[in-house]
Structure formats: C-alpha cells, structure tokens
Amino acid sequence: MEILFNKIKRKLILDNYYSGRIKNGKTTGASLLDWIFIIFILGIFFSNKYFNSTKNIILSIVLTFVLISVQIFIFFLFYLKREEGRK
C-alpha cells in the first residue's frame, strides 16, 4: 500500500511541477492570440446559429457583433484585473 501511495505522491508532485512550468511559460501575446481565436470561432458559431433561427442575415450579424463586443469587454476586464495584481 505504501508503494502505491508513494507512486501517486510522486506523480502529483511531477504533474504540479510541469503544470506550473507550462502556465508560467505562456506569454501575454500567446494568451491574446488564444482569446482572438476563441472569439472568432464563437462568432462564427453564433452567427450561424442566429442565422438559422432568424433567417435574417442583418439581424444575425448585429446579434453576433453584440455578443462579441461583450466577450471583448469581459476579456479586457480580466486583463486589467490581472495587470493590477502584478503591480
């Protein structure tokens, strides 16, 4: 039983170490690029979803624009909060 416990403990320590290294290695530019791709993919998804439900291209574009604007606003709130934490 002790051998199993030591294996699990060792694995948790190594996983925690490498997770920390990966998180610390990500630059702000990489995070920004991730957010841009996420917003782009969600914009395409919701635009298609809105168009299929309304059959009006103008309405679907407007609704998608509003949704993406809210996502960008939330991103900047998180970004500013993270920058305040670094000071």
Secondary structure, DSSP 8 states (H G I E B T S, - for coil): -HHHHHHHHHHHHHHHHHHHHHHHT--HHHHHHHHHHHHHHHHHHHHHHHHHHH--HHHHHHHHHHHHHHHHHHHHHHHHHHHHHH-
